[in-house]
């Protein structure tokens, strides 16, 4: 089954709105846990720079049969629904197959 990768960058205006950002991130973590409980192969995390400082965005990897299925799930991500991130979804092609 193919893997799909969602990349995201938190919009600048939300970098300073910590209360809202933290609530949405908490909701996002719970959303991921629920998907895992349903058997979805999904990983999510944030990116840090060389000094381990966050703010570079996030990465989500999900295994689904089709792009359409992955997109349907990803659109329910609280990070996207709250519109605090700019994001993009792509299929990852393994060149070692």
C-alpha positions as protocol buffer text, in pm:
chain_id: "A"
residue {
  index: 1
  type: UNK
  ca { x: 0 y: 0 z: 0 }
}
residue {
  index: 2
  type: UNK
  ca { x: 138 y: 347 z: -82 }
}
residue {
  index: 3
  type: UNK
  ca { x: 244 y: 607 z: 171 }
}
residue {
  index: 4
  type: UNK
  ca { x: 135 y: 970 z: 163 }
}
residue {
  index: 5
  type: UNK
  ca { x: 318 y: 1259 z: 325 }
}
residue {
  index: 6
  type: UNK
  ca { x: 156 y: 1576 z: 457 }
}
residue {
  index: 7
  type: UNK
  ca { x: 398 y: 1862 z: 512 }
}
residue {
  index: 8
  type: UNK
  ca { x: 286 y: 2167 z: 706 }
}
residue {
  index: 9
  type: UNK
  ca { x: 409 y: 2501 z: 829 }
}
residue {
  index: 10
  type: UNK
  ca { x: 230 y: 2684 z: 1111 }
}
residue {
  index: 11
  type: UNK
  ca { x: 111 y: 3021 z: 985 }
}
residue {
  index: 12
  type: UNK
  ca { x: 311 y: 3309 z: 1136 }
}
residue {
  index: 13
  type: UNK
  ca { x: 13 y: 3464 z: 1313 }
}
residue {
  index: 14
  type: UNK
  ca { x: -33 y: 3142 z: 1514 }
}
residue {
  index: 15
  type: UNK
  ca { x: 328 y: 3120 z: 1628 }
}
residue {
  index: 16
  type: UNK
  ca { x: 248 y: 3393 z: 1882 }
}
residue {
  index: 17
  type: UNK
  ca { x: -101 y: 3262 z: 1970 }
}
residue {
  index: 18
  type: UNK
  ca { x: 28 y: 2984 z: 2195 }
}
residue {
  index: 19
  type: UNK
  ca { x: -303 y: 2905 z: 2370 }
}
residue {
  index: 20
  type: UNK
  ca { x: -491 y: 2840 z: 2046 }
}
residue {
  index: 21
  type: UNK
  ca { x: -194 y: 2662 z: 1887 }
}
residue {
  index: 22
  type: UNK
  ca { x: -144 y: 2436 z: 2189 }
}
residue {
  index: 23
  type: UNK
  ca { x: -516 y: 2344 z: 2198 }
}
residue {
  index: 24
  type: UNK
  ca { x: -513 y: 2255 z: 1829 }
}
residue {
  index: 25
  type: UNK
  ca { x: -193 y: 2052 z: 1868 }
}
residue {
  index: 26
  type: UNK
  ca { x: -354 y: 1864 z: 2161 }
}
residue {
  index: 27
  type: UNK
  ca { x: -660 y: 1796 z: 1943 }
}
residue {
  index: 28
  type: UNK
  ca { x: -429 y: 1682 z: 1660 }
}
residue {
  index: 29
  type: UNK
  ca { x: -252 y: 1433 z: 1891 }
}
residue {
  index: 30
  type: UNK
  ca { x: -586 y: 1289 z: 2005 }
}
residue {
  index: 31
  type: UNK
  ca { x: -699 y: 1265 z: 1640 }
}
residue {
  index: 32
  type: UNK
  ca { x: -383 y: 1065 z: 1556 }
}
residue {
  index: 33
  type: UNK
  ca { x: -440 y: 832 z: 1856 }
}
residue {
  index: 34
  type: UNK
  ca { x: -797 y: 761 z: 1743 }
}
residue {
  index: 35
  type: UNK
  ca { x: -682 y: 679 z: 1390 }
}
residue {
  index: 36
  type: UNK
  ca { x: -417 y: 442 z: 1527 }
}
residue {
  index: 37
  type: UNK
  ca { x: -682 y: 271 z: 1742 }
}
residue {
  index: 38
  type: UNK
  ca { x: -880 y: 214 z: 1421 }
}
residue {
  index: 39
  type: UNK
  ca { x: -576 y: 42 z: 1266 }
}
residue {
  index: 40
  type: UNK
  ca { x: -456 y: 326 z: 1043 }
}
residue {
  index: 41
  type: UNK
  ca { x: -78 y: 322 z: 990 }
}
residue {
  index: 42
  type: UNK
  ca { x: 1 y: 687 z: 1063 }
}
residue {
  index: 43
  type: UNK
  ca { x: 294 y: 882 z: 1209 }
}
residue {
  index: 44
  type: UNK
  ca { x: 301 y: 1250 z: 1297 }
}
residue {
  index: 45
  type: UNK
  ca { x: 558 y: 1483 z: 1445 }
}
residue {
  index: 46
  type: UNK
  ca { x: 710 y: 1828 z: 1437 }
}
residue {
  index: 47
  type: UNK
  ca { x: 1036 y: 1939 z: 1283 }
}
residue {
  index: 48
  type: UNK
  ca { x: 1322 y: 2107 z: 1468 }
}
residue {
  index: 49
  type: UNK
  ca { x: 1631 y: 2286 z: 1345 }
}
residue {
  index: 50
  type: UNK
  ca { x: 1994 y: 2194 z: 1414 }
}
residue {
  index: 51
  type: UNK
  ca { x: 1961 y: 2338 z: 1766 }
}
residue {
  index: 52
  type: UNK
  ca { x: 1647 y: 2131 z: 1840 }
}
residue {
  index: 53
  type: UNK
  ca { x: 1427 y: 2443 z: 1823 }
}
residue {
  index: 54
  type: UNK
  ca { x: 1078 y: 2374 z: 1684 }
}
residue {
  index: 55
  type: UNK
  ca { x: 905 y: 2602 z: 1437 }
}
residue {
  index: 56
  type: UNK
  ca { x: 1006 y: 2449 z: 1107 }
}
residue {
  index: 57
  type: UNK
  ca { x: 669 y: 2279 z: 1068 }
}
residue {
  index: 58
  type: UNK
  ca { x: 543 y: 1925 z: 1085 }
}
residue {
  index: 59
  type: UNK
  ca { x: 531 y: 1601 z: 896 }
}
residue {
  index: 60
  type: UNK
  ca { x: 260 y: 1335 z: 882 }
}
residue {
  index: 61
  type: UNK
  ca { x: 297 y: 1000 z: 706 }
}
residue {
  index: 62
  type: UNK
  ca { x: -5 y: 780 z: 637 }
}
residue {
  index: 63
  type: UNK
  ca { x: -48 y: 451 z: 455 }
}
residue {
  index: 64
  type: UNK
  ca { x: -362 y: 437 z: 240 }
}
residue {
  index: 65
  type: UNK
  ca { x: -475 y: 267 z: -79 }
}
residue {
  index: 66
  type: UNK
  ca { x: -527 y: 589 z: -277 }
}
residue {
  index: 67
  type: UNK
  ca { x: -452 y: 959 z: -269 }
}
residue {
  index: 68
  type: UNK
  ca { x: -826 y: 1026 z: -245 }
}
residue {
  index: 69
  type: UNK
  ca { x: -856 y: 812 z: 72 }
}
residue {
  index: 70
  type: UNK
  ca { x: -553 y: 978 z: 229 }
}
residue {
  index: 71
  type: UNK
  ca { x: -690 y: 1323 z: 146 }
}
residue {
  index: 72
  type: UNK
  ca { x: -1029 y: 1242 z: 299 }
}
residue {
  index: 73
  type: UNK
  ca { x: -861 y: 1152 z: 628 }
}
residue {
  index: 74
  type: UNK
  ca { x: -609 y: 1438 z: 623 }
}
residue {
  index: 75
  type: UNK
  ca { x: -881 y: 1699 z: 572 }
}
residue {
  index: 76
  type: UNK
  ca { x: -1014 y: 1600 z: 918 }
}
residue {
  index: 77
  type: UNK
  ca { x: -684 y: 1692 z: 1086 }
}
residue {
  index: 78
  type: UNK
  ca { x: -755 y: 1961 z: 1350 }
}
residue {
  index: 79
  type: UNK
  ca { x: -445 y: 2147 z: 1226 }
}
residue {
  index: 80
  type: UNK
  ca { x: -612 y: 2182 z: 885 }
}
residue {
  index: 81
  type: UNK
  ca { x: -967 y: 2233 z: 1007 }
}
residue {
  index: 82
  type: UNK
  ca { x: -854 y: 2517 z: 1234 }
}
residue {
  index: 83
  type: UNK
  ca { x: -662 y: 2671 z: 940 }
}
residue {
  index: 84
  type: UNK
  ca { x: -346 y: 2731 z: 1143 }
}
residue {
  index: 85
  type: UNK
  ca { x: -117 y: 2560 z: 890 }
}
residue {
  index: 86
  type: UNK
  ca { x: -24 y: 2584 z: 527 }
}
residue {
  index: 87
  type: UNK
  ca { x: -6 y: 2223 z: 408 }
}
residue {
  index: 88
  type: UNK
  ca { x: 47 y: 1995 z: 114 }
}
residue {
  index: 89
  type: UNK
  ca { x: -19 y: 1624 z: 60 }
}
residue {
  index: 90
  type: UNK
  ca { x: 197 y: 1411 z: -169 }
}
residue {
  index: 91
  type: UNK
  ca { x: 236 y: 1043 z: -242 }
}
residue {
  index: 92
  type: UNK
  ca { x: 580 y: 906 z: -156 }
}
residue {
  index: 93
  type: UNK
  ca { x: 728 y: 680 z: -424 }
}
residue {
  index: 94
  type: UNK
  ca { x: 980 y: 426 z: -294 }
}
residue {
  index: 95
  type: UNK
  ca { x: 1257 y: 402 z: -557 }
}
residue {
  index: 96
  type: UNK
  ca { x: 1392 y: 83 z: -396 }
}
residue {
  index: 97
  type: UNK
  ca { x: 1094 y: -136 z: -488 }
}
